[in-house]
Amino acid sequence: MPLSRDFHTHSTASDGTLPPGELVCRAREAGVESLALTDHDTVAGLAEAAEAAAGAGLELIPGVEISVSWQGCTVHVVGLNVDPGDPILRKGLAGLLEYRAWRAEEIGRRLERDGIPGGYEGARAFAKGELVGRTHFAHFLVQQGHARDVREVFKRFLVKGRPGHVPGDWASLEEALGWIHGAGGVAVVAHPARYRMTRSKLRRLLGEFRELGGEALEVVSGSHSKDDCYLMARHARDFGLAASAGSDYHGPENPWIQLGRLPELPPGCRPVWTLFETETHGAVLSDTSG
């Protein structure tokens, strides 16, 4: 039976295509009872999502997905049940958003040097919020006929060694966990099977994450195969980490990833939702315009 929880989703506050309120309503229609909105490096969509969740009878978990640089790799750490008004969290995210703004302009400059003008302006047109991300550039490049789909754009233009690639300069793992824990949240390594790491390097990451107080691993993900889920469940047990589940939903344009269609956690996993009482932050959403 599918899980009624989805703890990794995105809205137009970052690189999703649905406004926060519409995302909540779509999740409720799909049978999701507990939803975490975890936009990239921002909590700007949480107030709208909370209002919609109250009307829909859905439990909203305030969240964020923080970009981290670790040993030459970009890693994402989800914070669940955070207080979005926490000043240290907001200050940290503000720094990441400032870097994101510079990176978007730099991607545009690099694409122009490669013979593709108007990249930044084109990506900006696809962004519904303040954040301009690589996905917005991907939509622009598809629109202009430079690739067939978003996946091809990333392979040809936006990864290391390609014309639109800009190396990440994100938060450290220690900083990200400090912001999440300072805001009363639970830290989760997101979609671990997506990182191009050897098994030993992934286990070094998880070991350091655990030593810094990290609590959970995203065992079930929209980008994980069944084998990935069982492997990540084993890593979670080895490191004493709870298990999270999230679709990483960005919108209906990606029909292979759907809200409310996550498999159950593998046997022996300790669910991440047992680690927090969601009621503690249900009313702390009056000012989250990060």
N, C-alpha and C positions, 0 to 999 in steps of 0.2 A: 504494500500500500504506500503511495507517495507521501512524503512529508508534508505537513501543513505549515512548515516554517521555511522561510527563505531569508538567509542572513547575509546576502551579498547582492545588492542591486544598485543601479545608477539611474539618474534622472538628468534633465536638461541643466541642472545646476553644475554638472561636469560634462561628460561626453555621452550621456544617454539621450534618447530622442523623445521621451515622454516627460511632460511636466510632473513634478512630484505628486500632485494631487491625482492626476490621471494614472500614474504608476500605481498608487495605492488602490484606486478603484479597480484597475485591471487585475491586480493581485488578489483582491477579494473575490472577484468574479471567477478567478482560477482556483479558488478554494484555499488560498493562503490565509492562515489565521494570525500568524506572527511574522512581521516583515521588518527587515533592517534596511534602511536607506544608507548606503555607504559610498557617497560620491567621492571622487578623487580630490583629496587635499582641500575639501571644503565642507562646511556644514550649512551652506546657504539654503538648501532645499528642505531642511528639517521642519521649519515652522509650518510651511504649506502642507507637507506630508502629515504632520501631526493633526492638523485641522481636518484633513480628509479622512484620516484613520479614525478619528473620534466619530465622524458621521457615518462611517462604513462599518463600525463595530469590529475593527481590526486593531490588533496590538502592534504599535510601532516601536521598534528598537532604534533609538538614535545612534547612528554610526558614522564612520568615515573610513576611507581607504587611503592610507598614508604611503607616499612614495619614498623608498629607502635605497640608498646606495650602500652595497655591501660587497667588499672584495671584487670590485669591478663589475658587479651585476646590479641591475635594478630589481628590487624585491618589493612587494606590496604587503603592508601589514594593515589589517582591518582592525579598527577599534569598535567594539560593540558596547552598547549601553553607556556611552559617554555623556557627560554633561556638556552640551554644545556651547554653553555660555562661559565655560572655564577660560580665564584670561590667558593662561600659559598655552593651552591648546590653540586658542585663537591666534595668538602671536606666532606660534610655530607654523600654523597653516598659512598665515599671511605671508611669511617668508617664502614658503613653497609656491604660493600663487604668484608672487613677484617674479620668482625664477621662471615659472611657467609662461608668464607674459613675455619675458625676454626670449625664451626658447622658441615660442611660436613665431616671433618676428625673425629669429635666426633661421628657422626652417624655411621661411619664405625667402630670405636672402639666398640661402644655399640652393633652393630650387630654381630661383631666377638665374643664378650663375650657371645652372645646368640647362638653361634654355626654356624654363617654365615660368613665365612672369605671372604676377597677380596671385600668387599662392596664398599669401597671408590674408589678403582681402577676400579671396574665395573661401578660405577656411572660416574666416570670421562670419561670413554669411550663413554658414551651416551651424554655428554655435548659437544656442538659444539663451545661454547665460554669459557670464563674464569670462569663463574659462575657455580658451582655445587649445584643443588638444590634437594629438596626431590623428585621431579618428576623423576630426573635421577636415584635416588636410586630405585624408584618404577619400572622403566623400567628394571633395572638390576635384581630385585627380581622376576619379571615376567619371564624374560629370564631364570633364574635359576630354575624355577618351584616352587617357594615358594608361588605363588599366581596365580590366573587365569587372573587377570587384575589389572590395576593401582588402581582402586577404592578399591579392596580387600586389596591391599598392605597398603594403608593408614589406613584402619580399623584395620588391624592385626599387623602392624609394626611401623607406624609413627605418631600415635596420642598419647595423654596423657595416661600413664599407659602401653604403649607398648614398646618393647625392643629398637626400633630405635628412640624413641622420645627424642628430646632435646628442653627444654623450650626456647622460643624466648627472646632475649635481644635486642630489636630494638630501634628505635627512639621514643621519646615522641611525643604525638600529637602536642604539641606546637613547637617542633623542626621541625617536618615534614612540618607544615604549614608555618613556618618561612622560610624554604629553598624554598618552592614552590613560596611563595609570593615575596621573595627576587629575584627570577629568573623571575619575571613578570608573573607568571602563576596563574591559577585558581585551587583551591583545591576541590576534589570530594571524598566523602566516597564511596569506591568501594563495589559492590555486598553485600549490607547490609543484605539481607535475608539469606546469608550463615552463618552469625555469630550466634553461639548458645547462643543468649541473650534473656532474657525476654523482653517483650515490654517496660517495664519501664527502663531497663538498656540501651536498644538501644536508647530510647529517651534521657537519660542522656548523652550518647555519642554524639548524634546530637546536644543537647543543648550546650555542651562544645565546640564542633566543631564550632558551629555558633558563640559563644562568642569569639573564637580565630580568627574569620574572615573567616572561611570556607564558600565556596560559593554554593556548589552543592552536590547532592546525586545521585548515579547511580540508577535510577528508573527502567530502562529497562536493563536487564542483561541476558547473555546466561544461567545463572543458576537460573533465576527467573521464577516462574510460572506466569500465567496471574493474579492470585489473589495477588501474591507478588508485581507485578508491580503496581496494584491499591493501595495496602496498602502503598508502599513506596512513591507513588505520594501524598498520604494524609499526610505522615510524612513531605515530602518536602514542601508542602503548609503550614503546621503548623509551620515550623521553618523558613519560608521565604527563602528556598533554591531553586536554579534552578535545573532542572532535566537533567541528562546525560543518555546516552545510549551506551552500549558497549557489545560486544559478549564475551569478555575474551577468545578470540580465541588463542589456543596454537598450532594448526596444524591439518592436515586432519585425524590424528589418532583418533580424537574425533568427529565422524560424526554428533553427536547430537548438536554440536555447530558449526555454519557456519558463514562465513563472509557474510555480505549483506542480512541477513535474520532476522533482528530485527524488531519487531512490532513498530508502531508509539507510541509516548509518550501518556499516558492517557490525556484526556481533562483537561484543567486548568493548565497544567504544563508550566513553563517558561523554554524553552530550554537553556542548558548551552552554546551553541554556540552563543547565542546573547550577551554573556558577554565579548567576545574578538574579536579583529580584527586579523585574522590569518596572514595577510601579514607582521606583525611586526617582526616575527621571521623566515620568509621564507628563508632569506639569511644568517642567523647566524648559519650555520652548518658546517663550514670549519674544525673545530677540536673538535670532540665529542667522542674521544676514551677514555671514562671514566675508 
